[in-house]
């Protein structure tokens, strides 16, 4: 496992669906973390799109299709992750680190050397874009 140096690249460019698992939803529910659940959108058993903070534990346990992170007001996918904080020292911090999704917890790029090379190019672009 490689140590994270908080470059932020993974969380600035996270994408895709179904990265939050049912176990995450239930954990956040049990912790009373509606502030997290409201950024997760899903289709309930009647086919209606709802945010996770509006469902009971039993309902959350039956959800299979999960999208996130979603703006609870506009319904649009948010990128970068709304829980990512840019720190004054240039690093990035996950503001929900102790309870973040299992996918984030386990994330490890399969080829660290390629990831670092890509990251350097990405940083150069960011500096050019300002
Ligand atoms: S929840 Fe935390 S670790 Fe996961 S994408 Fe957001 S900022 Fe990154």
Boltz pocket constraint, residues with backbone or C-beta under 6 A from the ligand:
constraints:
  - pocket:
      binder: B
      contacts: [[A, 10], [A, 11], [A, 14], [A, 81], [A, 82], [A, 83], [A, 84], [A, 85], [A, 93], [A, 94], [A, 95], [A, 96], [A, 97], [A, 100], [A, 101], [A, 104]]
      max_distance: 6.0
